[in-house]
């Protein structure tokens, strides 16, 4: 019986550590695109073991026009004003809350996400 409990415990712990879904990340805006932003999401990317790189990992963040944008203090920012600020300010740091939790990996398709909310951190 103890062996069975130990196996079940290992299975539960292993499964909870294996898939690290992300529901938000912080990064710098590297480019403003039509309908979205390119954001450095290196902090959220799950890198394969043994992959040693200093390369940044960009995420394509799709931003619907009605996505709420605000400052750290809670002040609302109009989408057009935010996009202009992101264009003008080099490496504007933001926090992106995702519509759904997802595993972000080296695979470019996994790095295409949709924003639910954006917070300007600087």
DSSP file (Angstrom, degrees, kcal/mol; ACC not computed):
  #  RESIDUE AA STRUCTURE BP1 BP2  ACC     N-H-->O    O-->H-N    N-H-->O    O-->H-N    TCO  KAPPA ALPHA  PHI   PSI    X-CA   Y-CA   Z-CA
    1    1 A X     >        0   0    0      0, 0.0     4,-2.2     0, 0.0     5,-0.2   0.000 360.0 360.0 360.0 -41.3    0.0    0.0    0.0
    2    2 A X  H  >  +     0   0    0      1,-0.2     4,-2.3     2,-0.2     5,-0.1   0.877 360.0  52.6 -64.7 -36.3    2.8    2.4    0.8
    3    3 A X  H  > S+     0   0    0      2,-0.2     4,-2.5     1,-0.2    -1,-0.2   0.899 108.0  50.8 -65.6 -40.0    4.5    1.7   -2.5
    4    4 A X  H  > S+     0   0    0      2,-0.2     4,-2.5     1,-0.2    -2,-0.2   0.924 111.3  47.6 -63.4 -44.6    1.2    2.5   -4.3
    5    5 A X  H  X S+     0   0    0     -4,-2.2     4,-2.5     1,-0.2    -2,-0.2   0.890 111.5  51.2 -63.3 -39.3    0.9    5.8   -2.5
    6    6 A X  H  X S+     0   0    0     -4,-2.3     4,-2.4     2,-0.2    -2,-0.2   0.913 110.6  48.2 -64.7 -42.4    4.5    6.6   -3.2
    7    7 A X  H  X S+     0   0    0     -4,-2.5     4,-2.3     2,-0.2    -2,-0.2   0.917 112.9  48.0 -64.0 -44.1    4.0    5.9   -6.9
    8    8 A X  H  X S+     0   0    0     -4,-2.5     4,-2.5     2,-0.2    -2,-0.2   0.901 111.2  50.8 -63.6 -41.0    0.9    8.0   -7.0
    9    9 A X  H  X S+     0   0    0     -4,-2.5     4,-2.5     2,-0.2     5,-0.2   0.923 111.1  47.8 -62.8 -44.6    2.7   10.9   -5.2
   10   10 A X  H  X S+     0   0    0     -4,-2.4     4,-2.7     1,-0.2    -2,-0.2   0.891 111.5  51.2 -62.6 -40.1    5.6   10.8   -7.7
   11   11 A X  H  X S+     0   0    0     -4,-2.3     4,-2.3     2,-0.2    -2,-0.2   0.922 111.8  46.1 -63.6 -45.3    3.2   10.7  -10.6
   12   12 A X  H  X S+     0   0    0     -4,-2.5     4,-1.9     2,-0.2    -2,-0.2   0.925 115.6  45.5 -65.1 -45.4    1.2   13.8   -9.3
   13   13 A X  H  X S+     0   0    0     -4,-2.5     4,-1.5     1,-0.2    -2,-0.2   0.918 113.2  50.8 -64.9 -43.6    4.4   15.7   -8.5
   14   14 A X  H  X S+     0   0    0     -4,-2.7     4,-2.0    -5,-0.2    -2,-0.2   0.900 111.3  47.5 -61.3 -42.9    6.0   14.8  -11.9
   15   15 A X  H  X S+     0   0    0     -4,-2.3     4,-1.1     1,-0.2    -1,-0.2   0.865 110.0  52.2 -68.9 -35.9    2.9   15.9  -13.8
   16   16 A X  H  < S+     0   0    0     -4,-1.9    -1,-0.2     1,-0.2    -2,-0.2   0.800 115.6  41.1 -72.6 -26.4    2.6   19.2  -12.0
   17   17 A X  H  < S+     0   0    0     -4,-1.5    -2,-0.2    -5,-0.1    -1,-0.2   0.788 105.5  66.5 -87.0 -30.5    6.2   20.1  -12.7
   18   18 A X  H  < S+     0   0    0     -4,-2.0     2,-0.8    -5,-0.2    -2,-0.2   0.929  98.9  46.1 -62.0 -52.3    6.3   18.8  -16.3
   19   19 A X     <  -     0   0    0     -4,-1.1     2,-1.1     1,-0.0    -1,-0.2  -0.822  65.5-172.7-100.7 107.7    3.9   21.3  -18.0
   20   20 A X        -     0   0    0     -2,-0.8    84,-0.4    -3,-0.1     2,-0.2  -0.720  11.1-169.6-100.1  84.9    4.6   24.9  -17.0
   21   21 A X        -     0   0    0     -2,-1.1     2,-0.4    82,-0.2    82,-0.3  -0.495   9.8-144.8 -73.9 144.5    1.8   26.8  -18.5
   22   22 A X  E     +A  102   0A   0     80,-3.5    80,-2.2    -2,-0.2     3,-0.1  -0.910  23.8 176.7-112.4 134.6    2.1   30.5  -18.4
   23   23 A X  E    S+     0   0A   0     -2,-0.4    75,-2.9     1,-0.3     2,-0.3   0.476  75.2   9.9-112.1  -6.6   -0.8   32.9  -18.0
   24   24 A X  E     -A   97   0A   0     73,-0.2    -1,-0.3    91,-0.0     2,-0.3  -0.973  61.4-178.9-162.0 155.5    1.3   36.1  -18.0
   25   25 A X  E     -A   96   0A   0     71,-1.7    71,-3.1    -2,-0.3     2,-0.4  -0.986  20.8-129.2-154.2 161.1    4.8   37.3  -18.6
   26   26 A X  E     +A   95   0A   0     -2,-0.3    17,-0.3    69,-0.2     2,-0.3  -0.881  41.3 132.8-111.3 144.8    6.9   40.5  -18.6
   27   27 A X  E     -A   94   0A   0     67,-2.3    67,-3.0    -2,-0.4     2,-0.4  -0.984  50.7 -85.3-174.0 174.4    9.0   41.7  -21.5
   28   28 A X  E     -A   93   0A   0     -2,-0.3    12,-2.5    65,-0.2     2,-0.5  -0.767  38.9-118.1 -96.6 139.0   10.1   44.6  -23.7
   29   29 A X  E     +E   39   0B   0     63,-2.8    62,-0.6    -2,-0.4    63,-0.4  -0.639  33.2 176.2 -72.1 122.5    8.1   45.5  -26.8
   30   30 A X  E     +     0   0B   0      8,-3.0     2,-0.3    -2,-0.5     9,-0.2   0.658  64.4   6.7-102.6 -21.1   10.6   45.0  -29.7
   31   31 A X  E     -E   38   0B   0      7,-1.5     7,-3.2     2,-0.0     2,-0.5  -0.959  60.0-136.2-161.6 142.4    8.2   45.9  -32.5
   32   32 A X  E     -E   37   0B   0     -2,-0.3     2,-0.3     5,-0.2     5,-0.2  -0.899  32.9-179.5-100.1 126.3    4.7   47.2  -33.1
   33   33 A X  E >   -E   36   0B   0      3,-2.4     3,-1.6    -2,-0.5     2,-0.4  -0.753  40.6 -79.4-120.6 166.9    2.8   45.2  -35.8
   34   34 A X  T 3  S+     0   0    0      1,-0.3     3,-0.1    -2,-0.3    -1,-0.0  -0.545 118.7   0.8 -66.2 119.9   -0.6   45.5  -37.4
   35   35 A X  T 3  S+     0   0    0     -2,-0.4    28,-2.3     1,-0.2     2,-0.3   0.506 134.6  17.7  80.9   4.1   -3.0   43.8  -34.9
   36   36 A X  E <   -EF  33  62B   0     -3,-1.6    -3,-2.4    26,-0.3     2,-0.3  -0.970  69.8-103.2-175.8-169.0   -0.3   43.0  -32.3
   37   37 A X  E     -EF  32  61B   0     24,-2.3    24,-3.2    -2,-0.3     2,-0.6  -0.956  20.1-129.4-137.1 152.5    3.1   43.4  -30.8
   38   38 A X  E     -EF  31  60B   0     -7,-3.2    -8,-3.0    -2,-0.3    -7,-1.5  -0.951  36.7-178.8-101.8 123.6    6.4   41.6  -30.8
   39   39 A X  E     -EF  29  59B   0     20,-2.6    20,-3.2    -2,-0.6     2,-0.6  -0.970  34.3-115.0-127.2 136.6    7.5   41.2  -27.2
   40   40 A X  E     + F   0  58B   0    -12,-2.5    18,-0.2    -2,-0.4   -12,-0.2  -0.596  38.0 171.3 -68.8 113.9   10.6   39.6  -25.7
   41   41 A X    >>  +     0   0    0     16,-3.0     3,-2.0    -2,-0.6     4,-0.9  -0.010  30.3 128.3-115.3  28.3    9.1   36.6  -23.8
   42   42 A X  G >4  +     0   0    0      1,-0.3     3,-0.5     2,-0.2    -1,-0.1   0.823  68.3  61.6 -54.1 -35.2   12.4   34.9  -23.0
   43   43 A X  G 34 S+     0   0    0    -17,-0.3    -1,-0.3     1,-0.2    -2,-0.1   0.736 109.8  41.2 -65.6 -21.6   11.5   34.8  -19.3
   44   44 A X  G <4 S+     0   0    0     -3,-2.0    60,-0.5    13,-0.2     2,-0.3   0.564  88.5 108.4-101.7 -11.5    8.5   32.6  -20.1
   45   45 A X    <<  -     0   0    0     -4,-0.9     2,-0.8    -3,-0.5    60,-0.3  -0.523  63.1-140.8 -76.8 128.0   10.0   30.3  -22.8
   46   46 A X  B     -h  105   0C   0     58,-3.2    60,-0.6    -2,-0.3     2,-0.3  -0.794  24.6-155.5 -85.6 110.8   10.6   26.7  -21.7
   47   47 A X        -     0   0    0     -2,-0.8     3,-0.1    58,-0.2    58,-0.0  -0.710  19.4-106.9 -94.5 138.6   13.9   25.9  -23.2
   48   48 A X    >   -     0   0    0     -2,-0.3     3,-1.9     1,-0.1    -1,-0.1  -0.290  46.2 -92.8 -58.9 143.5   14.9   22.3  -24.0
   49   49 A X  T 3  S+     0   0    0      1,-0.3    -1,-0.1     3,-0.0     3,-0.1  -0.341 112.4  22.7 -57.7 133.9   17.6   20.8  -21.7
   50   50 A X  T 3  S+     0   0    0      1,-0.3     2,-0.8    -3,-0.1    -1,-0.3   0.340  86.3 127.4  89.9  -7.6   21.1   21.3  -23.1
   51   51 A X    <   -     0   0    0     -3,-1.9     2,-0.7     2,-0.0    -1,-0.3  -0.756  37.6-173.7 -85.2 112.9   20.1   24.2  -25.3
   52   52 A X        +     0   0    0     -2,-0.8     2,-0.3    -3,-0.1    -3,-0.0  -0.901  22.2 139.9-112.7 106.2   22.6   27.0  -24.4
   53   53 A X        -     0   0    0     -2,-0.7    -2,-0.0     2,-0.1     0, 0.0  -0.997  46.2-157.2-145.9 147.8   21.8   30.2  -26.1
   54   54 A X        +     0   0    0     -2,-0.3     2,-0.1     2,-0.1    -1,-0.1   0.310  59.0 126.6-101.7   5.5   21.7   33.9  -25.3
   55   55 A X        -     0   0    0      1,-0.1     2,-0.2   -13,-0.0    -2,-0.1  -0.371  61.9-123.6 -64.4 137.3   19.2   34.5  -28.0
   56   56 A X        -     0   0    0     -2,-0.1     2,-0.6     1,-0.0    -1,-0.1  -0.520  17.5-133.7 -78.3 152.9   16.1   36.4  -27.0
   57   57 A X        -     0   0    0     -2,-0.2   -16,-3.0   -12,-0.0     2,-0.3  -0.920  18.7-154.3-111.9 109.6   12.8   34.7  -27.7
   58   58 A X  E     -F   40   0B   0     -2,-0.6     2,-0.4   -18,-0.2   -18,-0.2  -0.600   2.9-156.2 -83.6 143.0   10.2   36.9  -29.3
   59   59 A X  E     -F   39   0B   0    -20,-3.2   -20,-2.6    -2,-0.3     2,-0.8  -0.940  15.4-134.4-111.8 139.7    6.4   36.3  -28.9
   60   60 A X  E     -Fg  38 112B   0     51,-2.4    53,-2.2    -2,-0.4     2,-0.8  -0.856  25.5-162.2 -89.3 110.9    3.9   37.6  -31.3
   61   61 A X  E     -Fg  37 113B   0    -24,-3.2   -24,-2.3    -2,-0.8     2,-0.4  -0.857   7.7-146.7-100.8 110.7    1.2   39.0  -29.0
   62   62 A X  E     -Fg  36 114B   0     51,-3.4    53,-2.7    -2,-0.8     2,-0.5  -0.634  15.2-165.2 -75.9 129.8   -2.1   39.5  -30.8
   63   63 A X        -     0   0    0    -28,-2.3   -28,-0.1    -2,-0.4    53,-0.1  -0.873   8.9-148.9-124.6  97.1   -3.8   42.5  -29.3
   64   64 A X    >   -     0   0    0     -2,-0.5     3,-2.1    51,-0.4   -28,-0.0  -0.320  29.9-113.9 -58.3 149.2   -7.5   43.0  -30.1
   65   65 A X  T 3  S+     0   0    0      1,-0.3    14,-0.2    14,-0.0    -1,-0.1   0.744 115.1  56.1 -61.8 -23.8   -8.4   46.7  -30.2
   66   66 A X  T 3  S+     0   0    0      2,-0.1     2,-0.3    13,-0.1    -1,-0.3   0.293  75.9 127.8 -92.7  12.0  -10.6   46.4  -27.1
   67   67 A X    <   -     0   0    0     -3,-2.1     2,-0.2     1,-0.1    50,-0.2  -0.519  65.7-117.5 -67.7 127.1   -7.8   44.9  -24.9
   68   68 A X  E     -b  117   0A   0     48,-0.7    50,-2.4    -2,-0.3     2,-0.4  -0.465  32.5-171.1 -68.6 135.3   -7.5   47.0  -21.7
   69   69 A X  E     +bC 118  77A   0      8,-0.5     8,-3.0    48,-0.2     2,-0.3  -0.995  14.1 157.1-126.6 132.2   -4.2   48.8  -21.3
   70   70 A X  E     -bC 119  76A   0     48,-2.1    50,-2.8    -2,-0.4     6,-0.2  -0.950  36.5-106.0-148.2 168.9   -3.2   50.5  -18.1
   71   71 A X  E >   -b  120   0A   0      4,-2.2     3,-1.7    -2,-0.3    50,-0.2  -0.329  44.7 -96.2 -86.5 174.0   -0.2   51.7  -16.1
   72   72 A X  T 3  S+     0   0    0     48,-0.9    49,-0.1     1,-0.3    -1,-0.1   0.787 126.9  56.9 -59.2 -28.4    1.2   50.1  -12.9
   73   73 A X  T 3  S-     0   0    0      2,-0.1    -1,-0.3     1,-0.0     0, 0.0   0.456 122.5-106.0 -84.7  -1.6   -0.9   52.7  -11.0
   74   74 A X    <   +     0   0    0     -3,-1.7     2,-0.3     1,-0.3    -2,-0.1   0.460  69.2 148.0  92.5   1.1   -4.1   51.5  -12.7
   75   75 A X        -     0   0    0      1,-0.1    -4,-2.2    -5,-0.0    -1,-0.3  -0.563  48.1-122.4 -73.1 128.1   -4.5   54.5  -15.0
   76   76 A X  E     -C   70   0A   0     -2,-0.3     2,-0.4    -6,-0.2    -6,-0.3  -0.415  23.0-159.0 -71.9 144.8   -6.2   53.5  -18.2
   77   77 A X  E     -C   69   0A   0     -8,-3.0    -8,-0.5    -2,-0.1     2,-0.1  -0.989  21.1-117.8-124.9 133.1   -4.4   54.1  -21.5
   78   78 A X     >  -     0   0    0     -2,-0.4     4,-2.4     1,-0.1     5,-0.2  -0.408  25.7-121.8 -65.5 145.2   -6.2   54.3  -24.9
   79   79 A X  H  > S+     0   0    0      1,-0.2     4,-2.7   -14,-0.2     5,-0.2   0.900 111.6  50.6 -57.8 -44.8   -5.0   51.6  -27.3
   80   80 A X  H  > S+     0   0    0      1,-0.2     4,-2.1     2,-0.2    -1,-0.2   0.901 111.4  48.3 -62.7 -40.2   -3.9   54.2  -29.9
   81   81 A X  H  > S+     0   0    0      2,-0.2     4,-2.4     1,-0.2    -1,-0.2   0.890 112.0  50.1 -66.1 -39.6   -1.9   56.1  -27.4
   82   82 A X  H  X S+     0   0    0     -4,-2.4     4,-2.7     2,-0.2    -2,-0.2   0.932 110.2  49.1 -64.2 -46.2   -0.3   52.9  -26.1
   83   83 A X  H  X S+     0   0    0     -4,-2.7     4,-1.8     1,-0.2    -2,-0.2   0.894 112.2  49.1 -61.8 -39.4    0.7   51.8  -29.6
   84   84 A X  H  X S+     0   0    0     -4,-2.1     4,-2.4    -5,-0.2    -1,-0.2   0.915 111.1  49.5 -65.1 -42.9    2.2   55.2  -30.3
   85   85 A X  H  X S+     0   0    0     -4,-2.4     4,-2.9     1,-0.2    -2,-0.2   0.904 110.2  51.1 -61.8 -41.6    4.1   55.0  -27.0
   86   86 A X  H  < S+     0   0    0     -4,-2.7     6,-0.3     1,-0.2    -1,-0.2   0.848 111.4  48.5 -65.8 -33.9    5.4   51.5  -27.9
   87   87 A X  H  < S+     0   0    0     -4,-1.8    -2,-0.2    -5,-0.2    -1,-0.2   0.912 118.7  38.5 -69.3 -43.0    6.6   52.8  -31.3
   88   88 A X  H  < S+     0   0    0     -4,-2.4     2,-0.6    -5,-0.1    -2,-0.2   0.857 105.8  68.9 -79.1 -37.2    8.4   55.8  -29.9
   89   89 A X  S >< S-     0   0    0     -4,-2.9     3,-0.9    -5,-0.2     2,-0.2  -0.745  83.0-129.7 -92.2 119.7    9.8   54.4  -26.7
   90   90 A X  T 3  S-     0   0    0     -2,-0.6   -60,-0.1     1,-0.3    -3,-0.1  -0.490  85.5  -4.3 -68.7 130.3   12.6   51.8  -27.3
   91   91 A X  T 3  S-     0   0    0    -62,-0.6    -1,-0.3    -2,-0.2     2,-0.2   0.896  79.5-164.7  55.6  49.7   12.1   48.6  -25.4
   92   92 A X    <   -     0   0    0     -3,-0.9   -63,-2.8   -63,-0.4     2,-0.4  -0.492  17.7-130.7 -62.1 126.0    9.0   49.7  -23.5
   93   93 A X  E     +A   28   0A   0     -2,-0.2    28,-2.4   -65,-0.2    29,-0.9  -0.705  36.4 166.8 -89.0 129.8    8.5   47.1  -20.6
   94   94 A X  E     -AD  27 120A   0    -67,-3.0   -67,-2.3    -2,-0.4     2,-0.5  -0.888  34.3-131.4-134.7 164.6    5.1   45.6  -20.3
   95   95 A X  E     -AD  26 119A   0     24,-2.5    24,-2.4    -2,-0.3     2,-0.6  -0.989  23.2-155.2-115.8 128.1    3.3   42.8  -18.5
   96   96 A X  E     -AD  25 118A   0    -71,-3.1   -71,-1.7    -2,-0.5     2,-0.6  -0.918   3.6-159.4-109.7 118.1    1.0   40.7  -20.8
   97   97 A X  E     -AD  24 117A   0     20,-2.9    19,-3.9    -2,-0.6    20,-1.5  -0.855  24.1-136.8 -91.3 125.2   -1.9   38.8  -19.2
   98   98 A X  E     - D   0 115A   0    -75,-2.9    17,-0.2    -2,-0.6     3,-0.1  -0.489  12.0-127.8 -87.6 154.2   -2.9   36.0  -21.7
   99   99 A X  E    S+     0   0A   0     15,-2.2     2,-0.3     1,-0.2    -1,-0.1   0.879  96.6   9.2 -63.2 -39.1   -6.4   35.0  -22.6
  100  100 A X  E    S-     0   0A   0     14,-0.3    -1,-0.2   -78,-0.1    14,-0.2  -0.994  88.2 -98.7-142.9 149.4   -5.6   31.4  -21.7
  101  101 A X  E     +     0   0A   0     -2,-0.3     2,-0.3    -3,-0.1   -78,-0.2  -0.398  50.2 170.3 -64.2 140.4   -2.7   29.7  -20.0
  102  102 A X  E     -A   22   0A   0    -80,-2.2   -80,-3.5    -2,-0.1     2,-0.6  -0.990  39.1-111.2-150.8 154.8   -0.3   28.1  -22.5
  103  103 A X        -     0   0    0     -2,-0.3     2,-0.6   -82,-0.3   -82,-0.2  -0.815  31.8-156.1 -88.5 121.4    3.1   26.5  -22.6
  104  104 A X        +     0   0    0     -2,-0.6   -58,-3.2   -60,-0.5     2,-0.2  -0.885  25.4 159.6-102.8 120.9    5.5   28.8  -24.4
  105  105 A X  B     -h   46   0C   0     -2,-0.6   -58,-0.2     2,-0.4   -61,-0.1  -0.530  58.8 -79.3-126.1-169.9    8.5   27.0  -25.9
  106  106 A X  S    S+     0   0    0    -60,-0.6     2,-0.3    -2,-0.2   -59,-0.1   0.721  97.6 103.9 -66.9 -21.6   11.2   27.4  -28.6
  107  107 A X  S >> S-     0   0    0      1,-0.2     3,-1.1     2,-0.1     4,-0.8  -0.475  72.8-140.7 -65.6 122.0    8.5   26.5  -31.2
  108  108 A X  G >4 S+     0   0    0     -2,-0.3     3,-0.8     1,-0.3   -48,-0.2   0.828  99.7  59.4 -55.4 -34.3    7.4   29.7  -33.0
  109  109 A X  G >4 S+     0   0    0      1,-0.2     3,-1.1     2,-0.2    -1,-0.3   0.850 102.1  52.9 -64.7 -32.8    3.8   28.5  -33.0
  110  110 A X  G <4 S+     0   0    0     -3,-1.1    -1,-0.2     1,-0.2    -2,-0.2   0.672 102.0  62.1 -74.8 -15.1    3.7   28.3  -29.2
  111  111 A X  G << S+     0   0    0     -3,-0.8   -51,-2.4    -4,-0.8     2,-0.7   0.162  78.9  94.6 -97.7  18.0    5.0   31.9  -29.1
  112  112 A X  E <   +g   60   0B   0     -3,-1.1     2,-0.3   -53,-0.2   -51,-0.2  -0.931  58.0 159.7-107.7 106.5    1.9   33.3  -30.8
  113  113 A X  E     -g   61   0B   0    -53,-2.2   -51,-3.4    -2,-0.7     2,-0.5  -0.788  37.4-124.3-128.8 165.6   -0.4   34.3  -28.0
  114  114 A X  E     -g   62   0B   0     -2,-0.3   -15,-2.2   -53,-0.2   -14,-0.3  -0.951  24.0-131.0-116.8 131.1   -3.4   36.6  -27.4
  115  115 A X  E     - D   0  98A   0    -53,-2.7   -51,-0.4    -2,-0.5   -17,-0.3  -0.580  21.0-179.3 -81.0 137.4   -3.4   39.4  -24.8
  116  116 A X  E    S-     0   0A   0    -19,-3.9   -48,-0.7     1,-0.4     2,-0.3   0.707  78.1  -1.6 -97.0 -32.8   -6.3   39.7  -22.4
  117  117 A X  E     -bD  68  97A   0    -20,-1.5   -20,-2.9   -50,-0.2    -1,-0.4  -0.981  63.0-151.5-158.2 146.5   -4.8   42.7  -20.6
  118  118 A X  E     -bD  69  96A   0    -50,-2.4   -48,-2.1    -2,-0.3     2,-0.5  -0.986   5.1-165.2-127.1 134.4   -1.6   44.8  -20.9
  119  119 A X  E     -bD  70  95A   0    -24,-2.4   -24,-2.5    -2,-0.4     2,-0.6  -0.980  17.0-139.6-118.5 125.2    0.1   46.7  -18.1
  120  120 A X  E     -bD  71  94A   0    -50,-2.8   -48,-0.9    -2,-0.5   -26,-0.2  -0.741  17.5-171.8 -83.1 122.2    2.8   49.3  -18.9
  121  121 A X              0   0    0    -28,-2.4   -27,-0.2    -2,-0.6    -1,-0.1   0.651 360.0 360.0 -93.4 -17.1    5.5   48.9  -16.3
  122  122 A X              0   0    0    -29,-0.9    -1,-0.2   -50,-0.0   -28,-0.1   0.425 360.0 360.0-106.9 360.0    7.8   51.9  -17.0
